Amino acid sequence: MALHLFDKWRAQSPYYNESHEAWAMTVRKFVEKEVTPYIDQWEDQEEVPRELSVKAAEVGIIQLGFPEEYGGISQGVDAFHGIVAANELAQTGSSGLTAALFMHGVALVPIMKFGSEEMKRRIAPEVLAGRKLMAICLTEPSGGSDLAAIQTRAEKRGDKWVLNGSKTFISNGMRADYYTVCARTGGPGPDGLSLFLVEKGTPGFTQTKLKKMGWHCSDTATLYFDDVELPAENLLGPENMGFLATVKNLNNERAGLAAGACAYARCAVEEAYEWACQRETFGKPLIKHQVIRHKFAEMMRQISASQALADQMVWAMMHDKLDFATLSLAKVQATRTLENVARECAQILGGACFIRGCKIERIYRDVRPHAIGGGSEEIMLDFAARHMGFA
């Protein structure tokens, strides 16, 4: 009874080919064997077992897009292979799962770009094999979307950097082994920020777990840095040049969030359709009621438009033609689509959506991290308006 909506989408898209189809089947088998039977248990435990990252690496999921000399997979793959993998994982209905597995997708990038050769060879192979985990640390208790106002500070003392401050709402904050931290090394504003590598167990570095409304599979924490001493080589890139590197990295995250929102919206539609075929009201299945069919048509209209824009943004990134304002709008478009689809699918399930264990219940409470993470709707819309000349 499954609709296989993304299979149908790929079949009519110019961005996907036979290699993406084969990859979809590989990841689907992995999800069916290693994830689906256990996802409810992990949601209740509010943590994904570390060995899942190792198992995901064994089939090539963790390594996508990273250089092969450090254990990555880059030959014959492109960004759309990542989109395909995320869509297959989304069929669990748990977006916290993808957060738990893929934080290295943004946290490892600065190390690969700016880290020393010794650092890259020490860290990247372990992370890409799933044996070590990473976190990206930007948001602070004082705010998140205003990156230029970061208050956590790193001061040079002799041949070391000393880090003081805190970060919050950090995905993988408890489980990570390596943390990519943005801190202030210069004056106020965007020109005074730098990136650092902080390792778990460094004296003065502690973490506190946070309880959340959603993303239960992904642990989230507040981090504290109290006179944390870092070697000079843990500065990633030039001093006071971390803002631009972070913003560019955020563009990758926003494209992923947009595509991911579409994936979870399709997952909700799939489950709602299965329910509508089985559930009977007034002597016939729900799907036979015109008002329900129209809900599905309207949801697919929104999902198709959002996916088309998300795919275009991924293609533009691959070909160095990305318009940052349009990317911001794509994220808003996709996350608002997810929010509406989650609501409509919940309406179709009725009271059943309010019970823990169904995918739509998870997706509904997981909407907010999509809409807020990587830049809130308000920030994205204002950024787009200003960069399009509406200022």
N, C-alpha and C positions, 0 to 999 in steps of 0.2 A: 504493500500500500504506500510505500515511501515514494515521494515525488522526485527526489534527487534533483532539487532545484539548481544547485550549483553545477552539476553535470550538464544540465541543459543550457545553462548560461555559458559555460566554456565552449560548448559545441557551436555557438553562434558568434563567438568573440574572436577578433583578429589577434588578440594578445596571447592566446593559449594554443598549444600544439600537442603532438603525441607524447612528448616527454612529460608534459604537465598531467596528461591523463594517466600515464603509467605511475607517476609520483603520487597522484591522488589515490590510486588503488593501494600502493605501498603503505601510505599513512593511514588509510582506512582500516587495513588489516591490523596495524599496530594499535589503533584506537579501540577496535573491537576486542582485541585480546588483552591489552595491557591497561586500558583506561575505563571503558564502559562498565565492566563488572565491579569496579571499585569506587567509582566517582561519588556515590552517595555516602560511602564510608568516609572518604576524604573530606567531603563537605562537612560532615558531622565532627570530624576530628580537627577541622580547620587547618589542615596541612597536607601537602602532597609529599609522599616519601621521597627522600633524596635519590633512591635508586631508580626512580622513574626517569630522571634526567639521563642516567647512564643508559637505560634501555632505549630512550629516545635517540641518544647519540649512536647507538648500535645500528639504527636504521637510517641515520643521516639527517635527522630533523634538527638537531642542535647546531650543526656545523654550517648550515646553508649560508653562502655569501661571504665566508671568511677565507683567507688565503690557505691554500693547501699545504704550504710549507710549515704552517703552525697547527695542522690538524683539521683545517676547514675543508669545505667543499665549494669550489668556485667554477670548475670546468663543466661546461654544459648546463649550468643552472643560471637562472636570473631571478629577479625580485618576485616574479609571478609564481615561482615554485614556493616561495615563502607564503604567498597569499593562499595557494592551494593547501599547504600544510595547516595553516591557521583555520581554514574552512573545515577541514576534516576534524580537527580537534574541537571546533565549535559545536559539532554534533552532540557533544556531551551536555551542552547547555550550561557549562560552567566556565565563564570567562576568567575566573580566578586561576583556572588551570593554565591558561596561556600566559598569564602574568607570572606564574611560578616557574614556567619553563623557559621563557624568552627574555628575561630582563637583561641577560648578557647582550642581547641584540642592540641595546643602547649603551650599556655600561662598559662593554669591552671595546667599543669603537675608539674612544680616546686613547686607550692603551695601545691599540694597534697602530694608531696614527702618530702618537707622540711619545710612547714609551721607548725605553732603551731596548736594544736587541736582547739583552739579558732578561729584562722584564717580560718582553713578549714571549720568549721561549720558556720562561718559567711559569707564566700564568695561562697563556692562550691554550696550549695543548690540554691542560687539566680542565679548563672551563669547557672547551669544545668536546671533550670526552664525557662531559656530564659529571665529572668527579668533584668539581668545585663550582660554587654558585656566586653570582654577582648581584649588586644592587647599584642603582643610580640615585644620587642623593642631592636633590635640588631644593625641594620644599622645606620651609622652616615654620616654626610656630607663629611667626609674625606675618606669614603670607607665602603664597606659592606662585601665582601667575606673574607677579612682578619680579622677574628674575634679577633685574638690575638693582633691587633693594636688598639683596642677600646680606645678612649680618654676620654669619659665621666667619671668623677671621683666622688667617694664617700669618704668623709673623716669623721673619727670618732671625734666628738666634744662632750665631756662629755658622756651623755647617749643617744646621737642621732647620726644619720648619716646625713651628709649634701651633697646633690647631686648637681653637676654642669656639664653642657654640653648640648648636643643636639642629637637627633635621627631624622632620616628622612626616607621617603618611608614606613611609618608605617601603615599597614592595620588596619582598625578600629580606626585609630588614633584620629579621632574627636568624635566618638560615644562611645568609650569604657569607662567603669566605673573603671576598674582595669587594670594596666599596669605592666607587668613583664619586668624589665629593667636590662640589663647587664651593669655593670660599673666597673671601675678600682678601686680597694681598695689597691693594692700592687704595686710592681715594674712593669717594662715593660714585655711584653710577655704574654703567656697563663696562667702563674701561678699567675697572679695578678688580676684576674677577680672574681667578685661576682655578685649574682643575688639579686634584691630587688623588693618588691611590692610597687608601687606608686599608690595612689588613685586620681581619678579626683577631682579637687577642692582643692588639697593641695596647700597652698601658694607658689608662685614662679614657679608653673608648668603650662605652657601654650601650646597651640596647634595652628597650622596654616594649613588650608586645602590646598591640592595640586590638580591642574588640571592635568588629565592624558590622555594618548592616549587610554588606554583600562581599563578593570576592572571597568567600570563606576558604577556598583552596589556596589562596595566596596569603602568606603571613605578612603582616604590616607592622611597622615599629616606629617608635621615636628613638633617635640616636643622640647620644651625648658625647661631646668631645671636651675633655677637661685636661688641658696642657698635654695634648697628644703629640709626641715628638715623631716627626717623619724625616727620613733621610732626604737629602737634596734631590736625589734622583726620582723621588716619588711625585715631584712636580711634573705634571703632564703638559707638555707644550711650553711656549714662552710665558713668562710671568706677565700677569695682567691681560692675557689674551684669551681667557677662557670663555668669555661671553659669546663670541661668534662661533666658537667650536660647539658650545652647548646648544645654541639656537639651531645650527645646522643639524645637529643630532636630533633635536626635537622635531624637525621636519620629517625624519624617518618614522619617529613615533607617531606623529599625527596621521601620516599615510596609513600606517598599520592599524591605528585605532579606527579610521574610517572604513577600511576593508573589513576589520573585525566586527564592527557594528552591523555591517550588512550580513556577515556570516551568522551572527547570533539572531538577527531578525529572521533569516531564512529557517534557522533551526526552530524558532518559535512557530512559524507558519507550518512547518512540517508536522509538529506535534499537534497543533490546533486542527489541522486537516484530518489527521488520524482520529482525533476525538470526534470531530464533526461527522465523520463517516459512521462511527459506531453509536454515538449518542442519539437517541430518538426523543422527539418532542412532538406532541400533537399528532401522533400516528405516523411520523416519518423521520428519517435521519435529519440532523441539523443541516447537513450540506444541501438538502433539497429545499431549504428555505431561501428564497431569493435574497433576503437581507443578509444572510450569512455568506452567500456566494459573492455578494457585492463587497463585503468586508475583505475577502481574500483578494479580489481583483484590485481593490484600492491599495491594499498592503503591497502587492506585487508591483503595482505602478511605482510606489515610492521606493521600494527596494531596488528595482531595475534602474531607476534614475540615479540613485545613490551609488550603486555598484559601477555604473558607467562612468561617473565622475571620479570615483576612487581609482578605477583601472586607468583612467586617463592620467591621473596624478602619478601613479606608479610608473607608467610609461615615460612621462615627462621627467621624472627623477632619473630614470635609467639613461635618458638621452640629454641630460643637462639642459632641459628646457622648462624647468619647474617655475611656475608663477606662485610665489608664496601666498599672495592674497587668495588665489583660487583654491590652494590647498587648505587654507583656513576655512573657507566656505564649504569645501568638501567634507571636512571633519564635522562641521555643524550640521550639514545636510544629512550625513549618515547617522549621527547620534540622535538627531531628532526623529529620523525614520525609525531607528531602533526603539526609541521611547514610545512612539505611537503604535508600532507593531506589537510591542510587549503588552501595551494596554488592550489593544483590540483582540489579541490572542487570549489574554486573560478573560475578557468578556465572553469569548466563545466557550471557554472551559467553565465559566461560572464559578461556583463554589469550589470546584476541584482544583482551581489554580491557587487556592489559598492554603493548600496542604503541602507540606514539605515533601520533596521527592520528585515532583514533576519538573521538567525542564523549564517550562514557562515561569514557574514560581521563582526559580533561580535567576532566569534572565531578567525578570521584572525588577528584582532587587539589585541586580548587577548593572542596571542602566547608568546610575550616577557616576561611577568611575570612568565610563566611556565619555560622558558629557563634560566632566571636569578635568580628567587627566590629560596631560599634554597641552593644556591651555583651555580654560573654560569657554563656554559659548560666548559670553560677553566679551572676553578678551579677543577671541577669534574674530568676532563680527567687527569690533572696533578696529582691530589691526587691518582687516580686509578693507573696511571703509576708508581708512586713512591712506592705504597704499593704492587704492583705486582712484584717489583724488577727491573723495567726498569729505573734505576737511577744510 
